[in-house]
Amino acid sequence: MTIKTSVIVSILLIISSIIPVSAQNEPTLDLDSVDISLITCSPHEEIYSLYGHSALRYHDIRTGEDVVFNWGIFNFKAPHFLIRFVFGLTDYELGTAPMPFFCNYYHKWGSSVTEQKLNLTSEEKKAVIEALNVNLQPENRIYRYNFFYDNCSTRPRDIVLRSISGKVEYQLREDFFPTYREMVHQCVRNHPWAKFGNDILLGINADQPTNHQQQEFLPVNLMYDFDHAQIYKDGKYRPLISERNLLVPPGVQIIEEDFPISPIATFSVLLVVSFCVLILEWRRHKTYKYWDALLMLLQGLAGCVLFVMLFSEHPTTSTNLQILLLNPLPLFFIPAVLRRKKNTWWWTILLVMILLFFIGRIFQVYAEGMIILALCLLIRYWSHYKNA
């Protein structure tokens, strides 16, 4: 998060604490002038916004009150934010802000803002309003954020669905069974290192087909579903959305370039260097222990991250087969390798891990370049096997 964004978030938090929510005082039969809408914001180039954003809008045409309810408020500078995020212990907050302020924020980023007015009865509007005010209570506004299961898209969806008197029926999307990983790939397709980071942390559970409800963690999917949803009650259907408006058209976005070398290119360079080292070793009839130690150090440090993720509350990171290749174990064998200890078990362990890693590829999609890394380590095993 940039300093500018941190300031804006702080302002939103201040505004959310002082904006009165008079909607709860509206009588049941006087809600014709009130519109409840789902708001969907398109992605912009900040890393936290690559997946878009959702919110709910309360607009009273009669009184002019126009408030957006936003479950995406967080403080990046909160103590231990990154560590808590890794362990799935991040807290987000519901805040409110004037709709013009909200739209202006996304306009500056070049993101579009789309409104879908919900086709609700007065009783259903009242239920939504009551739920919003309950959520705004100090003891309720902070919630434990989960990227896939409980976020700024699922929270407004759940409030709307719980407030509807009737059954909401959806039209199936064309690609109805994508995995979480496939949907994340689509969002970060122009950011190879963000894609690599996600793929390193996501485990086998991210490669399972998702159902209709699970796919709505992405705001664009929720917007599509609401557009094509019908409410069924007493033998009659009515569309869930009565009107759709583009409040902020897409603008010009400043795209910051990622690291110029892609993950696949980085690992390819590592593979070339590994081959060069192997050729030198073959010509000089020796092994380069410091090259082994460097690879083991990098392998072990990265493995510490994956090992920690085993204890995360994120359900999609708990079973990650990439830990067969990246784990802390190499760190314990570095001294033996540097001493050229002949009876070290490391090279046998390494071969077993590599073979299991390749088998695991049947069940899980690995991060780009991980297969190349496995080949680099296999070269090191071959070098020591030939020189044993």
DRENDO-784996 format. One record per residue (C-alpha): residue number from 1; x, y, z. Coordinates in nm, 4 decimals. Last residue first. Example, Ala and Ser with C-alpha at 12.3 -4.5 7.8 and 13.67 -1.06 7.14 Angstrom:
! residues 2
> num  c1  c2  c3
> 2  1.3670  -0.1060  0.7140
> 1  1.2300  -0.4500  0.7800
END
This chain:
! residues 388
> num  c1  c2  c3
> 388  3.0915  -4.0644  -0.5121
> 387  3.1816  -3.8346  -0.8016
> 386  2.9079  -3.9565  -1.0358
> 385  2.6503  -3.9542  -0.7563
> 384  2.7656  -3.6110  -0.6424
> 383  2.7123  -3.4606  -0.9877
> 382  2.3859  -3.6469  -1.0386
> 381  2.2439  -3.5079  -0.7127
> 380  2.3442  -3.1570  -0.8170
> 379  2.1795  -3.2066  -1.1559
> 378  1.8617  -3.3196  -0.9792
> 377  1.8682  -2.9941  -0.7853
> 376  1.8704  -2.7961  -1.1083
> 375  1.5957  -3.0201  -1.2514
> 374  1.3783  -2.9525  -0.9468
> 373  1.4341  -2.5792  -0.9969
> 372  1.3144  -2.6154  -1.3564
> 371  1.0001  -2.7905  -1.2332
> 370  0.9450  -2.5026  -0.9889
> 369  0.9705  -2.2432  -1.2649
> 368  0.6054  -2.1411  -1.2709
> 367  0.4406  -2.2358  -0.9432
> 366  0.3100  -2.5902  -0.9214
> 365  -0.0353  -2.7184  -1.0133
> 364  -0.1266  -3.0043  -0.7830
> 363  -0.2323  -3.3685  -0.8150
> 362  -0.0184  -3.5052  -1.0971
> 361  0.2622  -3.2676  -1.0001
> 360  0.2894  -3.4673  -0.6778
> 359  0.4709  -3.7430  -0.8657
> 358  0.7406  -3.4933  -0.9691
> 357  0.7787  -3.3798  -0.6076
> 356  0.7987  -3.7385  -0.4839
> 355  1.0926  -3.7957  -0.7191
> 354  1.2610  -3.4724  -0.6097
> 353  1.2152  -3.5492  -0.2394
> 352  1.3588  -3.8998  -0.2816
> 351  1.6618  -3.7627  -0.4699
> 350  1.7229  -3.4988  -0.2015
> 349  1.7058  -3.7553  0.0781
> 348  1.9696  -3.9654  -0.0986
> 347  2.1849  -3.6564  -0.1464
> 346  2.1472  -3.5485  0.2160
> 345  2.2336  -3.8755  0.3833
> 344  2.5894  -3.7653  0.4526
> 343  2.8415  -4.0484  0.4493
> 342  3.1105  -3.8704  0.2528
> 341  3.1329  -3.5517  0.4580
> 340  3.2503  -3.2852  0.2207
> 339  3.2896  -3.0498  0.5188
> 338  3.0719  -2.7980  0.3335
> 337  2.8147  -3.0710  0.2683
> 336  2.8063  -3.1684  0.6363
> 335  2.7616  -2.8054  0.7436
> 334  2.4776  -2.7533  0.4893
> 333  2.2811  -3.0583  0.6085
> 332  2.0530  -2.8890  0.8638
> 331  1.9597  -2.6073  0.6239
> 330  1.8551  -2.8626  0.3614
> 329  1.5597  -2.9731  0.5839
> 328  1.3806  -2.6359  0.5929
> 327  1.1420  -2.7233  0.3066
> 326  1.1096  -2.6414  -0.0633
> 325  1.1063  -2.9567  -0.2754
> 324  0.8506  -3.1727  -0.0962
> 323  0.7062  -2.8447  0.0349
> 322  0.5731  -2.7991  -0.3178
> 321  0.3043  -3.0502  -0.2196
> 320  0.1092  -2.7793  -0.0359
> 319  -0.1561  -2.8970  0.2068
> 318  -0.2382  -2.6127  0.4499
> 317  -0.2394  -2.3343  0.1924
> 316  -0.5975  -2.3478  0.0616
> 315  -0.7591  -2.3558  0.4061
> 314  -0.5985  -2.0221  0.5083
> 313  -0.5737  -2.0544  0.8870
> 312  -0.1967  -2.0847  0.8535
> 311  -0.0048  -2.3611  1.0323
> 310  0.1179  -2.5298  0.7134
> 309  0.2056  -2.1804  0.5922
> 308  0.5041  -2.1797  0.8296
> 307  0.6533  -2.4765  0.6455
> 306  0.6036  -2.2997  0.3129
> 305  0.7968  -1.9981  0.4389
> 304  1.0711  -2.2131  0.5929
> 303  1.1042  -2.3915  0.2588
> 302  1.2053  -2.0663  0.0913
> 301  1.4889  -2.0431  0.3435
> 300  1.5814  -2.4100  0.2923
> 299  1.5960  -2.4009  -0.0880
> 298  1.7923  -2.0766  -0.0869
> 297  2.0413  -2.2186  0.1648
> 296  2.0605  -2.5534  -0.0163
> 295  2.1325  -2.3792  -0.3455
> 294  2.4062  -2.1718  -0.1833
> 293  2.5558  -2.4727  -0.0051
> 292  2.5720  -2.6723  -0.3284
> 291  2.7444  -2.3822  -0.5032
> 290  2.9827  -2.3614  -0.2087
> 289  3.0628  -2.7316  -0.2371
> 288  3.1835  -2.7102  -0.5942
> 287  3.2555  -3.0707  -0.6895
> 286  3.5806  -3.1953  -0.8345
> 285  3.7125  -3.3767  -1.1414
> 284  3.8227  -3.0545  -1.3128
> 283  3.6496  -3.1213  -1.6447
> 282  3.3422  -3.2842  -1.4909
> 281  3.3143  -3.0148  -1.2262
> 280  3.3378  -2.7430  -1.4889
> 279  3.0647  -2.9133  -1.6938
> 278  2.8386  -2.9452  -1.3879
> 277  2.8927  -2.5778  -1.2986
> 276  2.7907  -2.4791  -1.6511
> 275  2.4813  -2.6988  -1.6306
> 274  2.3826  -2.5408  -1.3002
> 273  2.4379  -2.1926  -1.4459
> 272  2.2022  -2.2757  -1.7321
> 271  1.9403  -2.4054  -1.4864
> 270  1.9657  -2.0903  -1.2738
> 269  1.9193  -1.8789  -1.5871
> 268  1.6073  -2.0825  -1.6639
> 267  1.4843  -2.0220  -1.3097
> 266  1.5031  -1.6468  -1.3621
> 265  1.3466  -1.6687  -1.7085
> 264  1.0497  -1.8668  -1.5737
> 263  1.0080  -1.6188  -1.2877
> 262  1.0044  -1.3219  -1.5299
> 261  1.2936  -1.0776  -1.5577
> 260  1.1890  -0.7117  -1.5753
> 259  1.0603  -0.6963  -1.2158
> 258  0.7077  -0.5730  -1.2629
> 257  0.6226  -0.2612  -1.4604
> 256  0.3928  -0.0055  -1.3029
> 255  0.0754  0.0470  -1.5010
> 254  -0.0749  0.3929  -1.4614
> 253  -0.4430  0.3515  -1.5307
> 252  -0.6456  0.5681  -1.7658
> 251  -1.0164  0.5661  -1.6979
> 250  -1.3010  0.3185  -1.6791
> 249  -1.6377  0.4933  -1.6488
> 248  -1.7619  0.5856  -1.3005
> 247  -2.1292  0.5462  -1.2125
> 246  -2.2068  0.2882  -1.4793
> 245  -2.5679  0.2021  -1.4064
> 244  -2.7665  -0.1221  -1.3861
> 243  -3.1356  -0.1387  -1.3044
> 242  -3.3871  -0.3775  -1.1511
> 241  -3.1487  -0.6496  -1.0410
> 240  -3.2823  -0.9616  -0.8654
> 239  -3.5233  -1.0239  -1.1502
> 238  -3.8736  -1.1304  -1.0498
> 237  -4.0225  -1.4781  -1.0699
> 236  -4.3626  -1.6031  -0.9559
> 235  -4.4891  -1.9356  -0.8193
> 234  -4.5198  -1.8063  -0.4645
> 233  -4.1592  -1.6855  -0.4587
> 232  -3.8682  -1.7115  -0.7017
> 231  -3.6061  -1.4369  -0.7185
> 230  -3.4137  -1.4381  -1.0469
> 229  -3.0406  -1.3996  -1.1011
> 228  -2.8587  -1.3074  -1.4230
> 227  -2.7249  -0.9646  -1.3250
> 226  -2.6657  -1.0861  -0.9696
> 225  -2.4471  -1.3670  -1.1026
> 224  -2.2443  -1.1359  -1.3243
> 223  -2.1802  -0.8896  -1.0388
> 222  -2.0820  -1.1741  -0.8067
> 221  -1.8397  -1.3062  -1.0659
> 220  -1.6811  -0.9633  -1.1138
> 219  -1.6513  -0.9206  -0.7354
> 218  -1.4398  -1.2381  -0.6981
> 217  -1.5284  -1.4349  -0.3841
> 216  -1.8337  -1.5265  -0.5912
> 215  -1.6645  -1.8387  -0.7252
> 214  -1.7355  -2.0233  -0.4006
> 213  -2.1112  -1.9820  -0.4465
> 212  -2.1210  -2.1376  -0.7929
> 211  -1.9060  -2.4356  -0.7054
> 210  -1.5311  -2.4679  -0.7250
> 209  -1.3232  -2.7400  -0.8897
> 208  -1.0202  -2.8404  -0.6764
> 207  -0.6801  -2.6924  -0.7541
> 206  -0.6720  -2.4480  -0.4608
> 205  -0.6976  -2.7421  -0.2212
> 204  -0.3606  -2.8698  -0.3480
> 203  -0.1703  -2.5771  -0.2072
> 202  -0.1462  -2.2051  -0.2652
> 201  0.1677  -2.0357  -0.1296
> 200  0.4013  -2.0879  -0.4258
> 199  0.1198  -2.0274  -0.6732
> 198  0.0322  -1.6928  -0.5169
> 197  0.3929  -1.5748  -0.5251
> 196  0.4349  -1.6873  -0.8860
> 195  0.1184  -1.5060  -0.9955
> 194  0.2340  -1.1905  -0.8180
> 193  0.5679  -1.2361  -0.9965
> 192  0.4001  -1.2780  -1.3356
> 191  0.1794  -0.9661  -1.3071
> 190  -0.0230  -0.9291  -1.6273
> 189  -0.2214  -1.2517  -1.5672
> 188  -0.2894  -1.1524  -1.2060
> 187  -0.6704  -1.1688  -1.2201
> 186  -0.6915  -1.4649  -1.4584
> 185  -0.4390  -1.6568  -1.2532
> 184  -0.6524  -1.6031  -0.9412
> 183  -0.9486  -1.7640  -1.1180
> 182  -0.7380  -2.0600  -1.2293
> 181  -0.5971  -2.1050  -0.8779
> 180  -0.9421  -2.1033  -0.7186
> 179  -1.0430  -2.3800  -0.9575
> 178  -1.2828  -2.3294  -1.2475
> 177  -1.6085  -2.5281  -1.2553
> 176  -1.8743  -2.3187  -1.4247
> 175  -1.6948  -2.1860  -1.7299
> 174  -2.0067  -2.0890  -1.9263
> 173  -2.1799  -1.9350  -1.6240
> 172  -2.4940  -2.0969  -1.4893
> 171  -2.8004  -1.8786  -1.4463
> 170  -2.8816  -1.8230  -1.0832
> 169  -3.1903  -1.8822  -0.8704
> 168  -3.2579  -1.6784  -0.5563
> 167  -3.5304  -1.8343  -0.3430
> 166  -3.7826  -1.6163  -0.1619
> 165  -3.7955  -1.3456  0.1021
> 164  -3.4614  -1.1772  0.0489
> 163  -3.2710  -1.0471  0.3517
> 162  -3.0343  -1.3438  0.3868
> 161  -2.9370  -1.3117  0.0213
> 160  -2.8541  -0.9419  0.0516
> 159  -2.6488  -0.9778  0.3693
> 158  -2.4614  -1.2761  0.2277
> 157  -2.3721  -1.0929  -0.0919
> 156  -2.2479  -0.7895  0.1003
> 155  -2.0052  -1.0103  0.2986
> 154  -1.9000  -1.2396  0.0128
> 153  -1.7525  -0.9612  -0.1975
> 152  -1.5496  -0.7706  0.0635
> 151  -1.4108  -1.0972  0.2017
> 150  -1.4972  -1.4208  0.3772
> 149  -1.4226  -1.7432  0.1903
> 148  -1.1496  -1.6911  -0.0666
> 147  -0.9372  -1.4087  0.0752
> 146  -1.0248  -1.4684  0.4398
> 145  -1.0755  -1.1662  0.6635
> 144  -1.1546  -1.2045  1.0342
> 143  -1.4141  -0.9371  1.1046
> 142  -1.4271  -0.5893  1.2556
> 141  -1.7654  -0.4158  1.2290
> 140  -1.9403  -0.6411  1.4801
> 139  -1.8455  -0.5197  1.8315
> 138  -1.8382  -0.1568  1.7192
> 137  -2.1870  -0.1857  1.5652
> 136  -2.1798  -0.1326  1.1911
> 135  -2.2764  -0.4924  1.1154
> 134  -2.5996  -0.4484  1.3104
> 133  -2.6683  -0.1323  1.1118
> 132  -2.6125  -0.3147  0.7854
> 131  -2.8383  -0.6018  0.8904
> 130  -3.1186  -0.3606  0.9806
> 129  -3.0848  -0.1894  0.6430
> 128  -3.0913  -0.5207  0.4564
> 127  -3.4033  -0.6337  0.6461
> 126  -3.5708  -0.2994  0.5782
> 125  -3.4982  -0.3347  0.2102
> 124  -3.6489  -0.6845  0.2151
> 123  -3.9655  -0.5565  0.3817
> 122  -3.9936  -0.2729  0.1315
> 121  -3.9572  -0.5197  -0.1562
> 120  -3.6258  -0.5582  -0.3327
> 119  -3.5134  -0.5289  -0.6943
> 118  -3.1511  -0.4512  -0.6160
> 117  -2.9946  -0.1633  -0.8057
> 116  -2.6723  -0.2735  -0.9718
> 115  -2.4103  0.0018  -0.9684
> 114  -2.0823  -0.0159  -1.1577
> 113  -1.7638  0.1717  -1.0660
> 112  -1.4811  0.1784  -1.3205
> 111  -1.1209  0.2010  -1.2078
> 110  -0.8819  0.4713  -1.3303
> 109  -0.7161  0.5101  -0.9897
> 108  -0.8422  0.8667  -0.9512
> 107  -1.1925  0.7517  -1.0479
> 106  -1.1740  0.4874  -0.7769
> 105  -1.1313  0.7510  -0.5037
> 104  -1.3842  0.9839  -0.6648
> 103  -1.6473  0.7115  -0.6522
> 102  -1.5986  0.6587  -0.2771
> 101  -1.6060  1.0319  -0.2033
> 100  -1.9226  1.0713  -0.4125
> 99  -2.0829  0.7767  -0.2243
> 98  -2.0246  0.9280  0.1167
> 97  -1.8299  0.6811  0.3340
> 96  -1.9058  0.3860  0.5567
> 95  -1.6681  0.1337  0.7105
> 94  -1.6696  -0.2392  0.7728
> 93  -1.3344  -0.3599  0.9003
> 92  -1.0697  -0.6134  0.8090
> 91  -0.8724  -0.8312  1.0493
> 90  -0.5888  -1.0480  0.9223
> 89  -0.5227  -1.3734  1.1061
> 88  -0.4733  -1.5975  0.8026
> 87  -0.1226  -1.6946  0.9127
> 86  0.0414  -1.5081  0.6260
> 85  -0.1833  -1.2062  0.6862
> 84  -0.0893  -1.1998  1.0556
> 83  0.2782  -1.1973  0.9638
> 82  0.2228  -0.9201  0.7103
> 81  0.0224  -0.7024  0.9503
> 80  0.2579  -0.7459  1.2486
> 79  0.1420  -0.4180  1.4032
> 78  -0.1090  -0.2279  1.1838
> 77  0.0580  -0.0315  0.9047
> 76  -0.1477  -0.1987  0.6304
> 75  -0.4653  -0.0841  0.8011
> 74  -0.7725  -0.2417  0.6519
> 73  -1.1071  -0.1273  0.5134
> 72  -1.2549  -0.3612  0.2539
> 71  -1.6010  -0.4208  0.4000
> 70  -1.7383  -0.0986  0.2467
> 69  -2.0889  0.0303  0.3043
> 68  -2.1534  0.3223  0.0683
> 67  -2.3738  0.6118  0.1764
> 66  -2.6058  0.8472  -0.0093
> 65  -2.8525  1.0432  0.2057
> 64  -3.0367  1.2838  -0.0236
> 63  -3.3457  1.2860  0.1975
> 62  -3.5984  1.1810  -0.0671
> 61  -3.3589  0.9964  -0.2965
> 60  -3.2396  0.7763  -0.0112
> 59  -2.9340  0.5907  -0.1402
> 58  -2.7750  0.3004  0.0497
> 57  -2.4906  0.1460  -0.1489
> 56  -2.3320  -0.1919  -0.0843
> 55  -1.9688  -0.2771  -0.1566
> 54  -1.7564  -0.4885  -0.3898
> 53  -1.3923  -0.4697  -0.4996
> 52  -1.1657  -0.5807  -0.7820
> 51  -0.9165  -0.8685  -0.7859
> 50  -0.5999  -0.6747  -0.8681
> 49  -0.6797  -0.4324  -0.5860
> 48  -0.4337  -0.5541  -0.3186
> 47  -0.1442  -0.5366  -0.5663
> 46  -0.2218  -0.1768  -0.6647
> 45  -0.2743  -0.1719  -1.0410
> 44  -0.6483  -0.1207  -1.0576
> 43  -0.9306  -0.3704  -1.0546
> 42  -1.2935  -0.2882  -1.1429
> 41  -1.5261  -0.1637  -0.8734
> 40  -1.8614  -0.3329  -0.8120
> 39  -2.1410  -0.1678  -0.6127
> 38  -2.4478  -0.3693  -0.5168
> 37  -2.7423  -0.1393  -0.4693
> 36  -3.0107  -0.0575  -0.2143
> 35  -3.2407  0.2208  -0.3307
> 34  -3.4655  0.4131  -0.0928
> 33  -3.7509  0.6394  -0.2141
> 32  -4.0001  0.3532  -0.1963
> 31  -3.8893  0.2892  0.1625
> 30  -4.1726  0.4569  0.3510
> 29  -4.3884  0.1554  0.4370
> 28  -4.1384  -0.0032  0.6740
> 27  -4.0595  0.3180  0.8590
> 26  -3.7064  0.4517  0.8144
> 25  -3.5209  0.4847  1.1451
> 24  -3.2632  0.2192  1.0535
> 23  -3.1700  0.4244  0.7503
> 22  -3.0404  0.7083  0.9660
> 21  -2.6842  0.5845  0.9527
> 20  -2.4925  0.8842  1.0795
> 19  -2.1470  0.9321  0.9330
> 18  -1.8975  0.9943  1.2157
> 17  -1.7061  0.6673  1.2540
> 16  -1.7089  0.5841  0.8866
> 15  -1.5578  0.9241  0.8080
> 14  -1.2590  0.8580  1.0342
> 13  -1.2006  0.5121  0.8855
> 12  -1.2340  0.6481  0.5351
> 11  -0.9796  0.9208  0.6144
> 10  -0.7344  0.6581  0.7383
> 9  -0.7872  0.4584  0.4179
> 8  -0.7134  0.7697  0.2129
> 7  -0.3926  0.8346  0.4086
> 6  -0.2790  0.4751  0.3622
> 5  -0.3491  0.5007  -0.0109
> 4  -0.1250  0.8050  -0.0437
> 3  0.1495  0.6352  0.1548
> 2  0.1362  0.3428  -0.0899
> 1  0.0000  0.0000  0.0000
END
